[in-house]
Amino acid sequence: MNVSLETIVSLAKRRGFIFPGSEIYGGLANSWDYGPLGVLLKNNIKQAWWDQFVTRRLDMVGVDSALIMNPKVWEASGHLAGFSDPLVECKKCHGRWRADDIDWNAPCPGCEVRGNFTEPAAFNMMFKTFIGPKEDTSAIAYLRPETAQGMFVNFPQVLNTSRKRIPFGIAQVGKAFRNEITPSNFIFRTREFEQMEIEYFVHPDNWQEQFERWLSEMHDWIAFCGIDKEKVHDREISEEERAFYSQRTVDVEFDFPFGRQELYGIAYRGDYDLSLHAKYSSRDMTYADPVSGDKFMPHVIEPSFGVDRTVLAMMLSAYHEEEAPSVKGGTEGRVVMKLKKNLAPYQVAVLPLSRQDKLLAMAESLVQGLAEQFSCDFDVTQSIGKRYRRQDEIGTPYCVTVDFDSLEDKAVTIRDRDSMKQDRVSIQQVAENIHEKLSAS
């Protein structure tokens, strides 16, 4: 179903996924904090990505490079000279906007005055800071605007220590910072964001084959995340649009409520980055094939995944409103987040039917055992029907109800989020039963 961005923002705040940043002080423009559920979802995504693209592969290694690097890195990469967006300013209200976000024939978004913009000017998006006690030109440093350069500058050390042979890749998950002119659309475009990125080093003769393979693997990941494939589209970036050093770039786009926008991207960067770092650092960045003896500058395929955009696309894909049976009889509307079960914030919620002492003790003992294997919630407030609806809305796949019969038959009821089917299962078999259900999902 199609869902508005406002609906997702409201649910995210109400249920503890994502909060406005610094809210008690009036907030900070387009700053967002991940709450108790949001951080679980986000961490599950990052861990699943790492498992899929690094841990289970023999051709991948990982790094975790510094947020603040030697400024010469950004000089070599071209960020100091050219990492900018075109900025326009309204002459009346002095609001500033990205030139590519402005309709020149429409009124200013800030003051509604028409046709009163300045000519576009370059605006460097890097966050500047200082290292040490003195704030002078010798102490200038920058928060990294991307994770990629940390992998490029570590290429010689990784090659020497890992003994990998080309083709192989370096992966990294981490924060990046861009002083966006107009951050917007919830967590889609922010000044502080997180990337899951790969630099895959190949022989220049094989880049096309590797590009197609990685594009296919990106779509496999999208399916794994439960992102609606009907809303996913590949867009070939034209020669006029793509970076001058790239012979091919594909944006994997998603139909967000605010329009079709980039979700992920994959680019063939050639040997642009390694060659520049070799030039500026005077370090040898070439690769010598141990079998053929061929020595060459590796070329790079770069699949890039945004963590925050993954969260947003997953929530938009998972949100459903539907009629469902009521515990009191008849039907009622329910909101359910049909998140991929293995990635949901909680896999299991244990719900004692009553606060009666023996029932609570049994439920607490059960959840403590389950928490060693699954992410669990323990919910005792309000009626059982309201607790089911609450767990549906946050995407919990399985609710385990401990009722008065449990004291006698030592069994509990496991309720499936999507089908709402209920199975009676021995307490001793609950963990095994849930493992089987998750494996089959």
C-alpha positions in Angstrom: 0.0 0.0 0.0 1.0 3.6 -0.4 1.7 5.4 2.9 2.4 9.1 3.5 5.6 10.2 5.0 3.7 12.0 7.8 2.2 8.6 8.8 5.6 7.0 9.1 7.1 10.0 11.0 4.2 9.9 13.5 4.5 6.1 14.0 8.3 6.4 14.3 8.1 9.0 17.1 5.1 7.4 18.9 6.5 4.0 19.1 10.2 4.8 19.7 11.8 4.2 16.3 13.1 7.8 15.6 12.8 11.0 17.5 13.4 14.6 16.5 17.0 15.5 17.6 17.4 17.8 20.6 13.6 18.1 20.9 13.6 19.5 24.5 15.6 22.5 23.2 13.4 23.1 20.2 15.2 20.6 18.0 17.8 21.1 15.3 16.8 21.4 11.6 16.5 17.9 10.2 18.3 16.2 13.0 17.0 12.8 14.1 17.8 10.4 17.0 17.2 6.7 16.8 15.1 5.5 19.8 15.0 2.1 21.5 13.3 0.3 18.6 15.0 2.3 15.8 18.5 1.5 17.1 17.6 -2.2 17.2 16.3 -2.1 13.6 19.3 -0.2 12.4 21.8 -2.5 14.1 20.0 -5.5 12.7 20.3 -4.1 9.2 24.0 -3.3 9.6 24.8 -6.7 11.1 22.9 -8.5 8.4 24.7 -6.5 5.7 28.1 -7.3 7.3 27.3 -11.0 7.5 26.1 -11.1 3.9 28.8 -9.1 2.3 31.8 -9.6 4.5 31.7 -12.5 7.0 30.4 -15.1 4.6 32.7 -14.2 1.7 36.3 -15.1 1.2 36.9 -12.1 -1.2 36.0 -9.4 1.3 37.6 -7.8 4.3 36.5 -4.9 6.5 38.0 -1.7 7.9 36.9 1.0 10.3 38.7 4.2 9.4 38.8 7.5 11.3 36.1 10.1 11.0 38.8 12.8 10.9 41.6 12.2 8.4 44.7 14.1 7.3 43.4 17.0 5.2 45.7 15.9 2.4 43.3 13.0 1.8 40.6 15.4 0.8 43.0 17.5 -1.3 44.0 14.4 -3.2 40.4 13.1 -3.7 39.2 16.5 -5.0 36.8 17.2 -2.2 38.4 20.4 -1.1 38.2 21.8 -4.6 35.1 20.3 -6.0 32.8 18.8 -3.4 30.0 21.4 -3.7 26.4 21.9 -4.5 24.9 24.9 -6.4 23.3 27.3 -3.9 20.8 30.1 -4.5 19.6 32.7 -2.0 16.3 34.5 -1.9 17.0 38.2 -2.0 14.0 39.0 0.2 14.0 36.4 3.0 17.6 35.3 2.5 16.6 31.6 2.6 19.1 29.4 1.0 18.3 26.4 -1.3 19.9 23.9 -3.5 19.5 25.2 -7.0 18.4 21.8 -8.3 15.6 21.8 -5.8 14.2 25.1 -6.8 11.6 25.8 -9.5 12.8 29.2 -10.9 9.3 30.0 -12.0 7.7 29.2 -8.7 7.5 31.4 -5.5 10.3 31.1 -3.0 9.6 28.3 -0.5 10.4 30.6 2.4 8.5 33.8 1.6 6.4 33.1 -1.5 8.0 35.9 -3.5 8.4 34.9 -7.1 11.6 35.2 -9.2 13.8 36.7 -6.6 16.8 34.3 -6.5 20.5 35.0 -6.8 22.5 33.3 -9.4 23.7 29.8 -8.3 27.0 29.7 -6.4 29.2 26.8 -5.4 28.8 25.7 -1.7 31.3 23.3 -0.3 29.5 20.7 1.8 32.4 19.6 4.0 32.2 20.2 7.8 35.3 22.1 8.9 36.9 21.7 12.4 40.2 22.3 14.1 42.7 19.9 15.7 44.4 21.1 18.8 44.1 24.3 20.9 44.7 26.8 18.1 42.0 27.7 15.5 44.3 28.7 12.6 44.9 27.4 9.1 47.5 24.9 10.3 44.9 23.2 12.5 42.1 22.8 9.9 40.6 19.4 9.5 37.3 18.0 8.2 34.7 15.5 9.2 34.7 12.9 6.4 32.0 13.5 3.8 32.1 9.8 2.7 33.5 6.5 3.9 35.2 5.6 0.6 38.5 7.4 1.0 39.3 5.6 4.3 39.3 2.4 2.2 41.4 3.8 -0.6 44.1 5.2 1.6 44.3 1.9 3.5 44.5 -0.2 0.3 48.3 -0.9 0.5 48.2 -1.9 4.2 45.1 -4.1 3.6 46.7 -5.7 0.6 49.9 -6.5 2.5 48.3 -7.8 5.7 45.3 -9.7 4.3 47.2 -11.3 1.3 44.0 -11.1 -0.8 44.2 -11.5 -4.5 42.3 -9.3 -7.0 39.4 -9.3 -7.3 38.7 -8.5 -3.7 36.9 -5.9 -1.8 37.1 -3.7 1.3 33.9 -2.9 3.2 33.1 -0.3 5.8 30.1 0.8 7.8 30.2 4.2 9.4 29.1 7.8 9.7 29.7 10.5 7.1 28.9 14.3 7.3 27.7 16.7 4.7 26.7 20.3 5.3 23.6 19.9 3.1 22.0 23.2 2.1 18.4 21.9 2.5 18.2 18.6 4.3 14.7 17.2 4.0 12.2 14.4 3.9 12.8 12.9 7.4 15.9 10.7 7.4 16.2 10.6 3.6 18.6 13.5 3.4 20.4 14.6 6.6 23.7 16.3 7.5 24.8 13.3 9.5 24.2 9.8 8.0 25.5 6.3 7.9 26.8 4.3 5.0 27.5 0.7 4.2 30.0 0.8 1.4 32.3 -1.5 -0.6 35.3 -0.7 -2.7 35.8 -3.8 -4.9 39.1 -3.9 -6.7 39.2 -5.6 -10.1 41.4 -6.0 -13.1 40.5 -3.2 -15.6 39.6 -5.9 -18.2 36.9 -7.4 -16.0 35.1 -4.4 -14.6 31.9 -4.8 -16.7 31.3 -8.4 -15.5 31.9 -7.4 -11.9 29.6 -4.4 -12.2 26.7 -6.6 -13.4 27.4 -9.1 -10.6 27.4 -6.4 -7.9 24.2 -4.8 -9.3 22.5 -8.2 -9.1 23.7 -8.6 -5.5 22.3 -5.2 -4.5 18.9 -6.4 -5.7 19.3 -9.6 -3.8 19.9 -7.5 -0.6 16.8 -5.4 -1.4 14.7 -8.6 -1.5 16.3 -9.8 1.7 15.3 -6.6 3.5 11.7 -7.0 2.4 11.8 -3.7 0.5 8.9 -3.6 -2.0 10.4 -4.6 -5.3 7.6 -3.0 -7.3 8.8 0.4 -6.1 12.5 -0.3 -7.0 13.9 0.9 -10.3 17.4 1.0 -11.9 18.3 4.3 -13.5 21.3 4.5 -15.8 23.1 7.8 -15.1 23.9 9.5 -18.4 27.4 10.6 -19.3 26.3 14.3 -18.7 25.2 13.5 -15.1 27.7 11.1 -13.8 31.2 11.9 -12.4 33.8 12.6 -15.1 35.9 9.6 -14.0 33.1 7.1 -14.1 32.3 5.1 -17.2 29.1 3.7 -15.7 26.9 4.6 -12.7 23.5 3.1 -11.8 21.2 4.6 -9.2 18.9 2.1 -7.6 15.8 4.2 -6.9 12.7 3.8 -4.7 9.3 5.3 -5.0 9.2 7.3 -1.8 6.1 9.4 -0.8 8.0 12.5 -2.0 8.9 11.0 -5.4 11.3 8.5 -7.0 14.7 9.1 -5.4 18.0 7.3 -5.0 18.1 4.5 -2.5 21.5 3.0 -3.4 24.1 3.5 -6.0 26.8 1.6 -7.8 29.6 3.2 -9.8 32.6 2.2 -11.8 35.3 4.6 -10.5 38.2 3.2 -12.7 41.6 3.8 -11.1 40.8 7.5 -10.4 41.1 7.3 -6.6 44.1 5.0 -6.2 46.0 6.9 -8.9 45.5 10.3 -7.2 46.5 8.9 -3.8 49.6 7.4 -5.3 50.5 10.8 -6.9 49.8 12.9 -3.8 51.3 10.5 -1.2 54.2 9.1 -3.4 53.1 5.6 -2.3 52.9 2.7 -4.6 49.3 1.7 -5.1 49.8 -0.9 -7.8 49.0 -4.6 -7.6 51.4 -7.3 -8.7 49.6 -10.6 -9.6 51.6 -13.4 -7.9 50.7 -15.9 -10.7 51.1 -13.9 -13.9 53.5 -11.3 -12.6 51.3 -8.6 -14.2 51.5 -5.3 -12.4 48.7 -2.8 -12.7 46.7 -0.1 -11.0 43.4 -1.8 -9.8 40.1 -0.4 -10.9 37.2 -0.1 -8.6 33.5 -1.0 -8.5 31.7 0.9 -5.7 28.4 -0.4 -4.4 27.0 2.1 -1.8 24.1 1.5 0.6 22.6 4.1 2.8 21.7 2.8 6.3 19.1 5.5 7.0 17.5 5.2 3.6 17.3 1.4 4.1 15.4 2.0 7.3 13.0 4.4 5.6 12.4 2.1 2.6 11.8 -0.9 4.9 9.3 1.0 7.1 7.4 2.3 4.1 7.3 -1.2 2.5 6.3 -2.9 5.8 3.5 -0.5 6.8 0.0 -2.0 6.4 -3.5 -1.1 7.5 -6.0 -3.9 7.4 -9.1 -5.4 9.0 -8.4 -8.2 11.5 -10.3 -10.4 13.9 -10.9 -8.8 17.3 -10.2 -10.8 20.5 -13.8 -9.6 21.5 -15.3 -11.0 18.3 -16.0 -9.4 15.0 -13.3 -7.4 13.2 -11.4 -4.2 13.8 -8.7 -2.2 12.0 -5.1 -2.8 12.8 -1.8 -1.3 11.8 0.9 -3.9 11.3 4.5 -3.4 10.3 5.4 -6.5 8.3 9.1 -6.1 8.7 11.3 -8.9 7.6 11.1 -11.1 10.7 14.8 -11.6 11.2 15.4 -7.9 11.0 12.5 -6.7 13.2 13.5 -4.8 16.5 12.0 -7.6 18.6 11.6 -11.2 17.3 9.6 -12.3 20.3 7.3 -10.6 22.9 6.3 -12.5 26.0 2.8 -11.5 27.3 1.6 -12.9 30.6 -2.2 -12.8 30.6 -2.4 -11.5 34.1 -0.1 -10.0 36.8 -0.9 -13.0 39.1 2.4 -13.9 40.9 2.8 -17.5 39.6 1.9 -16.4 36.0 4.4 -13.5 36.2 7.1 -15.7 37.5 6.6 -18.3 34.7 6.6 -15.6 32.1 9.7 -13.9 33.5 11.6 -17.2 33.5 10.5 -17.8 29.9 11.6 -14.5 28.6 14.9 -14.6 30.3 15.7 -17.9 28.6 14.5 -16.6 25.2 16.5 -13.4 25.5 19.7 -15.5 25.2 18.7 -16.3 21.7 16.4 -13.6 20.4 15.7 -9.9 20.8 12.7 -9.9 23.3 10.1 -7.6 24.7 8.2 -8.2 27.9 4.8 -6.5 28.0 2.4 -6.6 30.9 0.4 -3.4 30.5 -3.2 -3.1 29.2 -5.4 -5.9 27.8 -4.0 -8.7 25.8 -5.8 -7.4 22.6 -4.2 -4.0 23.0 -0.8 -5.6 23.6 -1.2 -7.7 20.4 -2.0 -4.5 18.4 1.0 -2.7 19.9 3.4 -5.5 19.0 1.8 -5.6 15.5 2.5 -1.9 15.0 6.2 -2.2 15.9 6.6 -5.3 13.8 7.2 -8.1 16.4 6.8 -11.4 14.5 5.8 -13.6 17.4 3.9 -13.0 20.6 4.1 -15.7 23.3 1.1 -15.6 25.7 1.4 -17.2 29.1 -2.1 -17.9 30.4 -3.6 -19.7 33.4 -3.7 -23.0 31.6 0.1 -22.7 31.3 0.4 -23.3 35.0 -1.2 -26.7 34.5 -0.1 -27.9 31.0 3.3 -26.1 30.9 2.5 -24.8 27.4 2.0 -21.4 25.9 0.4 -19.8 22.8 2.6 -18.5 20.0 0.8 -16.0 17.8 2.1 -15.1 14.3 2.1 -11.4 13.4 1.1 -11.7 9.8 -1.4 -14.6 9.8 -2.5 -14.1 13.4 -2.6 -17.9 13.6 -2.0 -19.3 17.2 -0.2 -22.5 18.1 -0.1 -24.2 21.4 3.5 -25.2 22.2 5.3 -26.7 25.1 7.4 -24.2 27.0 10.4 -26.5 26.5 10.0 -26.2 22.7 9.3 -22.5 22.4 12.8 -21.5 21.4 13.1 -24.3 18.9 9.7 -23.5 17.4 10.6 -19.8 16.9 13.9 -20.7 15.3 12.1 -22.9 12.8 9.6 -20.2 12.0 12.3 -17.6 11.5 14.3 -19.9 9.3 11.2 -20.5 7.1 10.4 -16.8 6.8 
